[in-house]
Amino acid sequence: MSMLQRICCIGGLLCLSLSPLAAQKALLTALDSGQTHERLLVVCPLVGKGTYEDPIRPALVPAKLSRQNGAKGLDLVMGYAWTRSDDGKSAIVELVLRDGAAVAEFRKTATAAAGTQLFERGKDSTASIDVELKKVKRNFDRRELRAFVP
């Protein structure tokens, strides 16, 4: 075996022995927080007087977040982020809900509210969501609205 062949064999063995470490390192990266839990995009009217006791907020957002297991209605919301529409009368909200059952329960509450549009990831196409949300806020980019939960 020539010297060049030996070097190539050693290099190949070295690459093979280090590849599992590289693969393991890739697995340790964190999951994007925007991919956790169930997420809905909602267009709803704003409520509140704008005082400390009654701040202006989206109608389908609870005044206080709850982490209860038996929650119903608006108490199903674990976290949210929102932005005001161009006309200032409504909001685009990203809601974070626990699971599919919470989404179904929240959907009942949302459909009963007037002036509300609900979009669900995976069920509504991103193109149709973008078209509808740009009617409410002209320069809106849904990737900039990100709700975080602990």
C-alpha positions in Angstrom: 0.0 0.0 0.0 1.4 3.4 -1.0 1.8 6.3 1.3 -1.1 8.2 -0.5 -3.4 5.2 -0.1 -2.7 5.0 3.6 -3.4 8.7 4.1 -6.7 8.4 2.2 -7.7 5.4 4.3 -6.9 7.2 7.5 -8.7 10.3 6.4 -11.8 8.2 5.4 -11.8 6.4 8.8 -11.5 9.7 10.6 -14.5 11.2 8.7 -16.5 8.1 9.4 -15.7 8.1 13.1 -16.6 11.8 13.5 -19.8 11.8 11.5 -22.0 10.5 14.4 -20.8 13.4 16.6 -21.7 15.9 13.9 -25.2 14.3 13.5 -25.7 14.4 17.3 -24.7 18.1 17.4 -27.4 18.9 14.8 -30.0 17.1 16.9 -29.3 19.3 19.9 -30.6 22.5 18.2 -33.7 24.0 19.8 -37.1 23.9 18.2 -38.4 27.2 16.9 -40.8 28.5 19.5 -43.2 29.5 16.7 -43.7 25.8 16.0 -44.8 24.8 19.5 -48.4 24.3 20.6 -51.4 25.1 18.4 -51.5 28.6 16.8 -54.3 30.6 15.3 -54.4 33.9 13.5 -57.5 35.9 14.3 -58.8 39.2 13.1 -61.2 40.7 15.7 -62.5 44.0 17.0 -60.7 46.0 19.7 -62.4 46.4 23.1 -61.6 48.5 26.2 -61.6 52.1 27.3 -57.9 52.6 27.2 -57.6 53.0 31.0 -55.3 51.1 33.3 -58.3 49.1 34.6 -59.7 48.5 31.1 -56.9 48.6 28.5 -57.5 48.5 24.8 -57.1 44.9 23.6 -58.4 42.4 21.1 -61.9 41.2 21.9 -60.9 37.5 21.9 -58.0 37.9 24.2 -58.6 37.3 27.9 -57.9 40.1 30.4 -55.7 37.6 32.3 -54.0 34.5 30.9 -54.9 31.2 32.5 -53.0 27.9 32.6 -55.9 25.8 33.9 -56.4 22.3 32.5 -60.2 22.6 32.6 -60.3 26.0 30.9 -63.1 27.0 28.5 -63.7 29.9 26.1 -61.1 32.6 26.3 -59.3 31.0 29.2 -57.9 28.4 26.7 -55.4 31.1 25.4 -51.9 30.4 26.7 -50.3 33.4 25.1 -50.8 35.9 22.3 -49.3 38.7 20.3 -51.2 41.3 18.4 -51.0 44.4 16.2 -53.5 47.1 15.4 -55.2 47.2 12.0 -54.8 50.2 9.6 -58.2 51.6 10.6 -57.4 51.2 14.4 -60.7 49.5 15.1 -59.6 45.8 14.9 -56.5 43.7 15.6 -54.6 40.8 14.0 -53.8 38.4 16.8 -51.7 35.2 17.0 -53.0 33.0 19.7 -51.3 30.1 21.3 -53.5 27.2 22.5 -52.6 24.0 24.2 -53.9 21.4 21.7 -56.4 20.5 19.0 -59.2 20.2 21.6 -58.5 23.7 22.8 -58.6 25.0 19.2 -62.0 23.4 18.7 -63.4 24.9 21.9 -61.9 28.3 21.1 -63.4 28.1 17.6 -66.9 27.9 19.2 -66.3 31.1 21.1 -64.7 32.9 18.2 -67.5 32.1 15.7 -70.1 33.5 18.1 -68.2 36.9 18.2 -69.2 39.4 15.5 -66.6 40.7 13.1 -64.1 37.9 13.6 -62.1 36.0 11.1 -60.2 32.8 12.2 -57.2 31.2 10.4 -55.6 27.9 11.3 -52.2 26.8 10.3 -52.3 23.7 8.2 -55.9 24.1 7.3 -55.9 27.5 5.6 -53.3 28.1 2.9 -50.6 30.7 3.7 -51.5 32.5 0.5 -55.1 32.9 1.4 -54.2 34.0 5.0 -51.8 36.7 3.6 -54.4 38.0 1.2 -57.1 38.3 3.9 -54.7 39.9 6.5 -53.4 42.5 4.0 -57.0 43.7 3.6 -56.8 44.6 7.3 -53.2 45.8 7.5 -51.7 46.7 4.2 -48.0 46.0 4.9 -48.6 43.1 7.3 -46.1 40.1 7.4 -47.5 37.2 9.5 -43.9 36.1 10.2 -43.3 39.2 12.3 -46.2 38.5 14.6 -44.9 35.8 17.0 -46.5 34.9 20.4 -44.3 33.3 23.0 -45.3 31.0 25.8 -43.1 29.8 28.7 
